Amino acid sequence: MTVNKPSPSPKRTFGKKRAALLAGCAATVSLALTACGGGGTGGTTTKDGFAQAPQKDGALTVWVDATRMDAAKLYQQLHPEAKLDIVSYDGDANGSNYLQTKVQLFNRTGKGWPDVVFSSQNNEASWAVDAGFAAPLNKGLVPGSTLGQFSKGANDVCTVNGTVYCLRNDLSQAVLWYNAPLLKRFGYSVPATWEEYQQLGEKVAKEHPGYLVGDAGDSFTPEIYLWASKCGANHITGPKAVSVNTTSEACTKMAKLLDVLIKNKSMSISGVFSTDFGKNQADKVLLMPGPAWYGGAVFRDTLKVPAKQIAAAPIPQWQGDSAPSTGNVGGGTWLLSQHSTHIKAATDFLKWVTTDNAYQGEKAPGFPAYAPAAEAWLKGQAASGYFASDLSALTTASSQVWPEWGSGQFSQEAIWAATVKPGLTQGKSIVSMLPAWQDSIVKYAKSNGYKVSQ
């Protein structure tokens, strides 16, 4: 990482059962095509920075998750001459590693790779380069003029030793979502600091019991709160190196804040997509720190909050901190396979799906990583009439994601879900579980071949 069916055939859907992890090729990028079986028959041609398989006609195989299915279908609609085989999979949600497992299988058998794939994870380049799967994009396939218009730092998670191996789909910078009319009715102000945020949570617990200022029940909780607090739990310092420190002041003071609000019940531990939250707490949200996509995916589509209620403000900062920071939850990336026998068609799709206003500017559910599309997207959100204010806080936050929480090969969400979340349901404090969280991160990192410093 940068530290430095044919349409319109029905889509195919992979089953939920994950194949056992196979021992795939350990080829480096330069040797991947030879060691892992190549990408088709006949000789290869070195072009655009990698050895390309013989090109041929045929359907472009695109893997997407359920949310990005609309993007692939829209491309097919707008490009009737294109042939697409659209395959639905889990998008590697919650760090399932399904894509990596399948690529290892395809490397062994020498066939099966998709041409283009979407992943909800930002860490795919950490393995997809060494596996000989991801094609370099800034060596001729995608113009520098296009790459230069992505938001600053957006494609850092896709960059290995100066080479870009994927394109960011959207940014998931965290902001402070709030119910504007409810906040006004209660006589409260939007908190600017975490200290003010905790004080407000304590007031809400006393004056309006049952109402919420946040939720700590999801596996991505640390990416919202602890990342924003500059907790050094996940500092990727090299391609296979990570620094882990979950008990620093930056970590413990945020953990203490969460513990106070969880204990007084002004912060839920149900999870925003849980049945319990939707049934019992959907209309009780006063404040909710969360990523850019919360506005549509959570408040509008899941919790069904009426229009003209939800607004966005900058996420709080610790008092006295002169360098504003926030976290990030997801965002996703698009990868193009080195093994593709349809490089031109694959590249056309890749550029369209990440930059074109037809999808990113007008239809995408999240804040686009491509800056011109983000401008169009914000105008669309304003024109929709749903939000109670403009979403300029999202633009500000897009450049404030703390860079020292990296995208390693292991999933922080999976670690938190296995280590901390069960303790929360048992009534344990987050502070008390910080050492166990650290031990678990170290274990996961080492099992993935990382050198760990603590």
Solvent accessible surface area in square Angstrom, and as a share of the most:
residue,aa,sasa,rsa
1,M,15,0.06
2,T,42,0.25
3,V,67,0.39
4,N,124,0.64
5,K,16,0.07
6,P,80,0.50
7,S,39,0.25
8,P,137,0.86
9,S,50,0.32
10,P,119,0.75
11,K,92,0.39
12,R,120,0.44
13,T,94,0.55
14,F,54,0.22
15,G,56,0.53
16,K,182,0.77
17,K,188,0.80
18,R,93,0.34
19,A,48,0.37
20,A,81,0.62
21,L,127,0.63
22,L,54,0.27
23,A,84,0.65
24,G,23,0.22
25,C,39,0.24
26,A,106,0.83
27,A,10,0.08
28,T,72,0.42
29,V,38,0.22
30,S,101,0.65
31,L,109,0.54
32,A,0,0.00
33,L,14,0.07
34,T,118,0.69
35,A,61,0.47
36,C,2,0.01
37,G,50,0.48
38,G,11,0.10
39,G,4,0.04
40,G,48,0.46
41,T,122,0.71
42,G,66,0.64
43,G,64,0.62
44,T,69,0.40
45,T,89,0.52
46,T,110,0.64
47,K,120,0.51
48,D,29,0.15
49,G,50,0.48
50,F,10,0.04
51,A,28,0.22
52,Q,12,0.05
53,A,2,0.02
54,P,52,0.33
55,Q,87,0.39
56,K,133,0.56
57,D,136,0.70
58,G,37,0.36
59,A,25,0.20
60,L,5,0.02
61,T,30,0.17
62,V,0,0.00
63,W,8,0.03
64,V,0,0.00
65,D,15,0.08
66,A,84,0.65
67,T,66,0.39
68,R,27,0.10
69,M,12,0.05
70,D,98,0.51
71,A,0,0.00
72,A,0,0.00
73,K,106,0.45
74,L,28,0.14
75,Y,13,0.05
76,Q,27,0.12
77,Q,131,0.58
78,L,85,0.42
79,H,47,0.21
80,P,109,0.68
81,E,133,0.59
82,A,25,0.20
83,K,119,0.50
84,L,0,0.00
85,D,19,0.10
86,I,8,0.04
87,V,0,0.00
88,S,13,0.08
89,Y,12,0.05
90,D,42,0.22
91,G,0,0.00
92,D,4,0.02
93,A,44,0.34
94,N,100,0.51
95,G,14,0.14
96,S,38,0.25
97,N,65,0.33
98,Y,12,0.04
99,L,0,0.00
100,Q,22,0.10
101,T,9,0.06
102,K,33,0.14
103,V,0,0.00
104,Q,32,0.14
105,L,54,0.27
106,F,23,0.09
107,N,4,0.02
108,R,149,0.54
109,T,77,0.44
110,G,23,0.22
111,K,144,0.61
112,G,47,0.46
113,W,31,0.11
114,P,0,0.00
115,D,8,0.04
116,V,0,0.00
117,V,0,0.00
118,F,1,0.00
119,S,0,0.00
120,S,26,0.17
121,Q,27,0.12
122,N,20,0.10
123,N,18,0.09
124,E,4,0.02
125,A,2,0.02
126,S,13,0.08
127,W,13,0.04
128,A,0,0.00
129,V,10,0.06
130,D,82,0.42
131,A,12,0.09
132,G,0,0.00
133,F,0,0.00
134,A,0,0.00
135,A,0,0.00
136,P,4,0.02
137,L,0,0.00
138,N,50,0.25
139,K,104,0.44
140,G,54,0.52
141,L,18,0.09
142,V,4,0.02
143,P,64,0.40
144,G,58,0.56
145,S,85,0.55
146,T,24,0.14
147,L,29,0.15
148,G,64,0.61
149,Q,82,0.36
150,F,15,0.06
151,S,21,0.14
152,K,188,0.80
153,G,39,0.38
154,A,3,0.02
155,N,20,0.10
156,D,71,0.37
157,V,27,0.16
158,C,0,0.00
159,T,20,0.12
160,V,22,0.12
161,N,124,0.64
162,G,46,0.44
163,T,14,0.08
164,V,18,0.11
165,Y,19,0.07
166,C,2,0.01
167,L,0,0.00
168,R,15,0.05
169,N,2,0.01
170,D,9,0.04
171,L,12,0.06
172,S,0,0.00
173,Q,0,0.00
174,A,0,0.00
175,V,0,0.00
176,L,0,0.00
177,W,1,0.00
178,Y,33,0.13
179,N,15,0.08
180,A,28,0.22
181,P,61,0.38
182,L,15,0.07
183,L,7,0.03
184,K,169,0.72
185,R,173,0.63
186,F,30,0.13
187,G,65,0.62
188,Y,22,0.08
189,S,91,0.59
190,V,51,0.29
191,P,6,0.04
192,A,68,0.53
193,T,27,0.16
194,W,1,0.01
195,E,58,0.26
196,E,75,0.34
197,Y,0,0.00
198,Q,48,0.21
199,Q,108,0.48
200,L,14,0.07
201,G,0,0.00
202,E,59,0.26
203,K,95,0.40
204,V,0,0.00
205,A,21,0.17
206,K,170,0.72
207,E,93,0.42
208,H,48,0.21
209,P,98,0.62
210,G,45,0.43
211,Y,42,0.16
212,L,2,0.01
213,V,0,0.00
214,G,0,0.00
215,D,7,0.04
216,A,0,0.00
217,G,1,0.01
218,D,17,0.09
219,S,16,0.10
220,F,22,0.09
221,T,1,0.01
222,P,0,0.00
223,E,19,0.08
224,I,4,0.02
225,Y,0,0.00
226,L,0,0.00
227,W,23,0.08
228,A,3,0.02
229,S,3,0.02
230,K,49,0.21
231,C,0,0.00
232,G,20,0.19
233,A,0,0.00
234,N,5,0.02
235,H,55,0.25
236,I,9,0.04
237,T,65,0.38
238,G,9,0.09
239,P,77,0.49
240,K,75,0.32
241,A,27,0.21
242,V,1,0.01
243,S,31,0.20
244,V,0,0.00
245,N,60,0.31
246,T,0,0.00
247,T,71,0.41
248,S,34,0.22
249,E,128,0.57
250,A,23,0.18
251,C,0,0.00
252,T,30,0.18
253,K,65,0.28
254,M,0,0.00
255,A,0,0.00
256,K,119,0.50
257,L,2,0.01
258,L,0,0.00
259,D,27,0.14
260,V,54,0.31
261,L,0,0.00
262,I,32,0.16
263,K,173,0.73
264,N,48,0.25
265,K,155,0.66
266,S,1,0.00
267,M,5,0.02
268,S,6,0.04
269,I,58,0.29
270,S,33,0.21
271,G,3,0.02
272,V,0,0.00
273,F,101,0.42
274,S,37,0.24
275,T,117,0.68
276,D,68,0.35
277,F,0,0.00
278,G,36,0.34
279,K,164,0.69
280,N,83,0.42
281,Q,38,0.17
282,A,18,0.14
283,D,107,0.55
284,K,63,0.27
285,V,7,0.04
286,L,0,0.00
287,L,0,0.00
288,M,1,0.01
289,P,1,0.01
290,G,0,0.00
291,P,0,0.00
292,A,3,0.02
293,W,48,0.17
294,Y,3,0.01
295,G,1,0.01
296,G,9,0.09
297,A,31,0.24
298,V,0,0.00
299,F,1,0.00
300,R,90,0.33
301,D,71,0.37
302,T,55,0.32
303,L,14,0.07
304,K,145,0.61
305,V,16,0.09
306,P,83,0.52
307,A,54,0.42
308,K,125,0.53
309,Q,49,0.22
310,I,2,0.01
311,A,1,0.00
312,A,11,0.08
313,A,12,0.09
314,P,82,0.52
315,I,7,0.03
316,P,0,0.00
317,Q,33,0.15
318,W,32,0.11
319,Q,138,0.61
320,G,79,0.76
321,D,51,0.26
322,S,112,0.72
323,A,55,0.42
324,P,66,0.42
325,S,3,0.02
326,T,1,0.00
327,G,0,0.00
328,N,6,0.03
329,V,4,0.03
330,G,23,0.22
331,G,10,0.09
332,G,0,0.00
333,T,0,0.00
334,W,0,0.00
335,L,0,0.00
336,L,0,0.00
337,S,0,0.00
338,Q,1,0.01
339,H,7,0.03
340,S,4,0.03
341,T,17,0.10
342,H,27,0.12
343,I,11,0.06
344,K,156,0.66
345,A,45,0.35
346,A,0,0.00
347,T,9,0.05
348,D,55,0.29
349,F,0,0.00
350,L,0,0.00
351,K,58,0.25
352,W,22,0.08
353,V,0,0.00
354,T,0,0.00
355,T,24,0.14
356,D,54,0.28
357,N,67,0.34
358,A,25,0.19
359,Y,3,0.01
360,Q,0,0.00
361,G,2,0.02
362,E,125,0.56
363,K,129,0.55
364,A,5,0.04
365,P,51,0.32
366,G,3,0.02
367,F,5,0.02
368,P,0,0.00
369,A,0,0.00
370,Y,23,0.09
371,A,37,0.29
372,P,50,0.31
373,A,0,0.00
374,A,6,0.04
375,E,112,0.50
376,A,27,0.21
377,W,10,0.04
378,L,39,0.19
379,K,149,0.63
380,G,36,0.35
381,Q,30,0.13
382,A,73,0.57
383,A,90,0.70
384,S,69,0.44
385,G,26,0.25
386,Y,19,0.07
387,F,18,0.07
388,A,39,0.30
389,S,48,0.31
390,D,93,0.48
391,L,10,0.05
392,S,66,0.43
393,A,8,0.06
394,L,0,0.00
395,T,68,0.40
396,T,66,0.39
397,A,4,0.03
398,S,23,0.15
399,S,86,0.55
400,Q,46,0.21
401,V,44,0.25
402,W,33,0.12
403,P,115,0.73
404,E,72,0.32
405,W,9,0.03
406,G,18,0.18
407,S,20,0.13
408,G,3,0.03
409,Q,25,0.11
410,F,10,0.04
411,S,15,0.10
412,Q,10,0.04
413,E,20,0.09
414,A,32,0.24
415,I,0,0.00
416,W,1,0.00
417,A,39,0.30
418,A,65,0.50
419,T,33,0.19
420,V,1,0.01
421,K,69,0.29
422,P,55,0.35
423,G,4,0.04
424,L,8,0.04
425,T,95,0.55
426,Q,125,0.56
427,G,69,0.66
428,K,110,0.47
429,S,45,0.29
430,I,1,0.00
431,V,49,0.28
432,S,72,0.47
433,M,12,0.05
434,L,3,0.01
435,P,71,0.45
436,A,49,0.38
437,W,0,0.00
438,Q,24,0.10
439,D,94,0.49
440,S,18,0.11
441,I,0,0.00
442,V,15,0.09
443,K,147,0.62
444,Y,72,0.27
445,A,0,0.00
446,K,118,0.50
447,S,90,0.58
448,N,44,0.23
449,G,52,0.50
450,Y,10,0.04
451,K,161,0.68
452,V,26,0.15
453,S,64,0.41
454,Q,136,0.60
